[in-house]
Amino acid sequence: MIRLAVDGELVQNKIDSMVRKTMSMDLTWCWPCGVAYYGISAAIVRTGNDEYLQMLRNRVDELIGLGLPPLNVNACAMGHCLTSLHDLTGEQKYLDLAMSKISYLQNDAPRFADNVLQHTVSSENDFPEQAWADTLFMAAYFMLRVGVKIGDKKLIDDALNQFYWHIHYLQEPKTGLWYHGYNHINKDHMSGFFWARANAWAAYTMSRVKTVLPEPYLYPQYMDIDCSLRDQLTGIKILQTENGLWRTILDDDESSYEELSASCGIAAAMAAKDGNPLHTPYLEKARAGILENISSDGRLLNVSGGTAVMRDLESYRAISRKWTQGWGQGLGLAFLANLLEG
């Protein structure tokens, strides 16, 4: 188990500034909001702060009242905060809405090959027969949480199978690193880069499976998840920069900038309960680097913008990191919450 000395007061102060900044953002009902509010939900659970809960509840109720957009796989990320709100308040309306997203994922969301969820960000057929690591956070991990919550073995198995096939399609065995995406029509990884945030989606969600799923060793797919995460973090840790962070293309030189949303997701995976003690020095460096990139007003800095599977390396390097992003806030809060969890 990792034993990390944590300044609880400092972490709580950082969480407070990030929660307040995130709740001041005009995030709407889609995946950036889903990731951001997942982070706030994690902060609520770890701190027990009722003010955060009321802020989140009021905003989610406001968004529901304004009307919800058509469903797609990425927008199902909002199911995370709905699930947490039901856990925290017992209000049935939150679970009912989360279950409507589960119904969409089970019955209507586009799939391909071995029943793999296709990456979609709108009601259109955005990326035909493509698997992206993002789906593990937006859908598979959400499905697992709900499956465990309501005791639905079929839903649990579907979620675990999403992990299994995304590992199969996206993880490179030699390095343990994950490609950004896979095109099942062309049977290739498109541009074929190890994009850092894709690796963060994979690492973070795989690290949570053991926490969420009771007796995970009774599920054959879990063995693949556990080994995949082990090999991935083994490959990732040696690519950490001197600042304790990871570059937007993991194995690139200094031409690729250090990217904070990915660094937070990767570090949060290392900080998971029962994490590998060999990761301790890497986690300590990451903690220092991440804390230095949280502004006094609660913004996680140097977060790359929304990123498709780009055509070439230079296009990844050129993605802006100027703006405050919902996914950066959410992954930053998830990391800070994990520090308190240990």
Secondary structure, DSSP 8 states (H G I E B T S, - for coil): -------HHHHHHHHHHHHHHHHTS---SSHHHHHHHHHHHHHHHHH--HHHHHHHHHHHHHHHHH------TGGGGGHHHHHHHHHHH--HHHHHHHHHHHHHHHHTS-EETTTEE---SSSS--STTEEETHHIIIIIHHHHHHHHHHT-HHHHHHHHHHHHHHHHHHB-TTT--B-SEEETTTTB-TT---BHHHHHHHHHHHHHHHHHSSSGGGSHHHHHHHHHHHHHHHHHHTT--TTS--BSBTT--TTS-B-HHHHHHHHHHHTSTT--GGGHHHHHHHHHHHHTTB-TTS-B-S--------SSHHHHHTS---S--HHHHHHHHHHHHHHHH-
